[in-house]
Every structure is written in C-alpha cells, then in structure tokens.
C-alpha cells in the first residue's frame, strides 16, 4: 500500500515546492565507491562508509558498530531496514512508475545551459536506478544514479526536501535502488541533474559494493559474482549488451537469406555430430542414460531429410572436456544447413555473418584484438591445409603416399621434436597420415593464422561427416575458419551417401574403442598418460536413427557451425571466453 501511495502522489509532488514526506521510501548503499559510467561525468568525490556513518551519528542517537568489514556494514544496514519498517516505510517496493531513463534525460536536455533549470512544474521527471556515488555537505547532497542506459546526478537540497534531507543523509547508502522525481537543471559546472522533490527507496542494499579505487579485481570472484562485477565495472555489462547485439545480428542475417530457426533435442540417446566427450545424465522414468548434445548437426540434417531446405539453430552445446581461456564446458553455436549448395556457399555465409556483426558492434571492419589489428574486409584468404603446412614447415604430405612410418619420421626430424615429449607422443599415436597432417597443422600453423583464413580440404580420416573431395582423393570438402589463431567456424559439403556415412562412423567407433582398450591394458603410466586414457574412456555409439534418415534420402547440402562465444570475444576484445559468458563453469571454491 505504501508503494501505491507513492504513485498517486508523484504528480502533486512535482508541482509543489514542498516535499511530501510520506513519499520517502528508502534505499541503501555500501562502501566508499564511485561506480559511474564513463559516458557521463561523475561527482568529483564520493563519501566513504565511515563518512556515511558519521552523518548517521549526527542524526541518530544510536552508535553503529565499525564498518571495517562486510559483516559490520551488513549489520548497520539491517538496522536501517528495521528502522524504516518501524516508521511505516517498506524498503522493498513493488514497482515504480518512471517517465525517463538517464540517457533519455541526457539527450532531451542536452541544450540546457549551465546554471539553467527547466520549468519546475512542466518538466517533472521520474527516474529509478542504483545509487553508485554520493557526497553530502551542509544543506546540499549529490547522488549519482545509474540505470540500464547510463548515469545522471541527483541534486538534493534541504530547502526542497525538508526533513527528508536528513533521512537521505542518514539512510540512503551506495548500492541502494532509488526512485526519484523532480525537475531538471544543469549545474554551474555543467552536470545535468534531477533536482529532487521526492524520492523512495525501492530496494535496500545490505552488502557493500567494491570501493572506487580497487574495484572488483579478484578475477575468480568477478566470474563467481558476475552481478557484482557488472555493478562495479560498467564495461562488463556493456560486453553482454554487445553479445546480445551479435546474436540478434546473426539471426537477422541468416533469416534475411531465407533460413528458418528450429529447435532440436538437448537430451539425446546417442551423442553425435562431433568428436567430444559428452555429459551423461539418467532419465528415471525411462530407466536409461541420456547424453547432453555435443552438436546440433545430426538432428538438423534430419530436418533436411524431412523437406526443409534452409534451417538453423542457435543453441547451447555441452562437452565434458577441459576449461581454458578458449573452452567452457557449455557454449553457444549457430549451426545452419542449406540444401542444394556446397561448402563454397558456406564460406560466403561466414564472411557475411562476421562482417555484419562487426559493423553492428564496432561500426567498422578493421578492429583491434588484444593489441593486434584485424582486417575483416572481404574476401578472406582461402588456402588448403596441405599448402599451409608446407608453407610453415617445408613438409609436403602429398609425397608420402600411404607410408605412415615415413610421414612420422620426417615430421619428427623436420620439426626437431624431442623423443619423449607430448608432441612426439601425439605424432607417434597418429593412426593415419591424415592424422599426422592435422597434428602438424595444429602445432605449427594454427597459432599463426591471425588474419581471417579459410583452411580448406581436410583429410577424410578426421572428417567423418564431410563429402569426399570431388578432385582430390583422400580429402574432403571441408573448411575451418580461423581468426586470431583460433577456430571460429567449421563447415562441410555434407555427406549424403548413407553407406559411406555408416562405414565412416563405424570406423570412428572402432578406432575409439581401440584407443580405450590400449589405455586399459597399460598397467603403469605417467600422470599425463593416465589423464589422456581417462579422457578416452567414454562410449562412442552409432546413431542408427540418423543413418536410417539418410537412407530415405537427404538432398545435396552444405552446413556450417560458428562459435558465438568466440565471435563475441573477437568483437569485444575479450581475452577469455569467461569474459563473454555471463556465468561460466568454475572450479568449486575450497
């Protein structure tokens, strides 16, 4: 009811020079901090918690405990909550009617001259947001309010607020969410401000925000408490706004080209469409294990079989693998499939999506990523894996024919790889020349692909879902897109021959099972080998229903997957994937 009384009295408050005391709902704040968006000037200083406590002591006979730590601040603020309720004010409101955002006011009154005030009765505004800075002295106080759009100053005069002014100084803290109404003026120093006639605490904050000078700098805590990170570091919230813009632009781009968005299962009977360790869960009612999807590919291809010609899905993917600056166990991709096209079409599609997103977020195609200039202007370089490896190492894998031993020996000697390190063991473990070629590519070429590059024509042994190359035996029509030394996309001319597809998937299962068996027979292994054998200990099964679908006939098609998280990293200059995932997976805190 108290909140309702606020709404009914805003208009009368705005037209009167006398504040209505019952409009004073209260808010809360915390430790010394100025958390202002760089877009608008902030007050020159902020009060510390200690200063706030001194103000409170001057208006209350109670002596609060020390505010030197988080628990003490919380204790003080809980007493403020009790005091508010004891005097009939609810510190956790139901709603607030606002007329403008901070940014709208900054734009609407941008021509207001220094020292000028808008018509007091005509230009009454109502805003709401979090208090991120405050300073008070004598009969004047300044608060900085931040909402989703930006910041604006609240100009608080004792003459206008009467007894509310002392309540403001005593009970409003940094961190509180406040509703405020009043007229607009620009101070003599040029700061656009809302001259308060009334205000209401909408949410009382109990915990202190990070202080102005140190901020929230603990990286682990920033990821665990992303909500505090976004309050303390406005640029973090801006990253997620840009992420939303990227996803929106991707969707608009593919739909403008006739693609239809569909949804496929997250819980699957067989994990397929990629080579990765899945997460396993159990369905109690069905009494069976299910897998969280490692790709959306196989179900999207079923849609092509069913008659759809252009389909896509933006969705979460789950892989039970390592965590790094490039990898999170759950991440977002877009996968798209187009009937009657080949992988050349998908190269054009990748260029279109990335450049449109860059223009939407950055407004330009030459961008900076971690101090390196990246040119996204089309066309992008296109080169085969064989040629890139030969260019970087001098090794021509076309000369080895089917001699796997020679390929391994030449690779080890040419690259001066030691006999007992991890790279040497990876080369020796390769089961085909195609696998050796890919290992060399990942070691010697991939980190150097800084500018956008399409790497073409992967070996058939590592591309079980791609169509055989129409001109080069042993290769497939597949590309991967690399920017800044990391893979951003993967695409094929899709394999549509059901018998060839069954044979390749069966071979993939056989090779995986051989690796599992070999790992199980090793009685004494190093810690690194033990870890690797554990990584290979999951089941790989055939998706028989997918193979059945292919036997009904899938049209010629191309398909592509793009990593949304890595694209956002590129376009927001973020060094880690955790910076672009709001709530990344983290280790358990000890």
Secondary structure, 3 states (H helix, E strand, C coil): CHHHHHHHHHHHHHCCCCCCHHHCCCCCCCCCCCCCCCCCCCCCCCCCHHHHHHHHHHHCCCCCCCCCCHHHHHHHHHHHHHHHHHCCCCCECCCCCCCCCHHHHHHHCCCCCCCCECCCCCCCEEEEEEEEEEEEECCEEEEEEECCCCEEEEEEEHHHHCHHHHHHHHHCCCCCEEEEEEEEEECCCCCEEEEEEEEEEEECCCCCCCCCCCCCCCHHHHHHCHHHHHHHCHHHHHHHHHHHHHHHHHHHHHHHCCCEECCCCCEECCCCCCCCCCCEEEECCCCEEEEECCCCHHHHHHHHHCCCCEEEEEEEEECCCCCCCCCCCEEEEEEEEEECCCHHHHHHHHHHHHHHHHHHHCCCCEEEECCEEEECCCCCEEEEHHHHHHHHHCCCHHHHCCCHHHHHHHHHHHCCCCCCCHHHHHHHCCCCHHHHHHHHHHHHHHHHCCCCEEEECCEHHHCCCECECCCCCCEECEEEEEECCEEEEEEEEECCCHHHHHHHHHHHHHHHHHHHHHHHHCCCCCHHHHHHHHHCCCCCCCCHHHHHHHHHCCCCEEEEEEEHHHHHHHHHCCCCHHHCCCCCCCCCCC
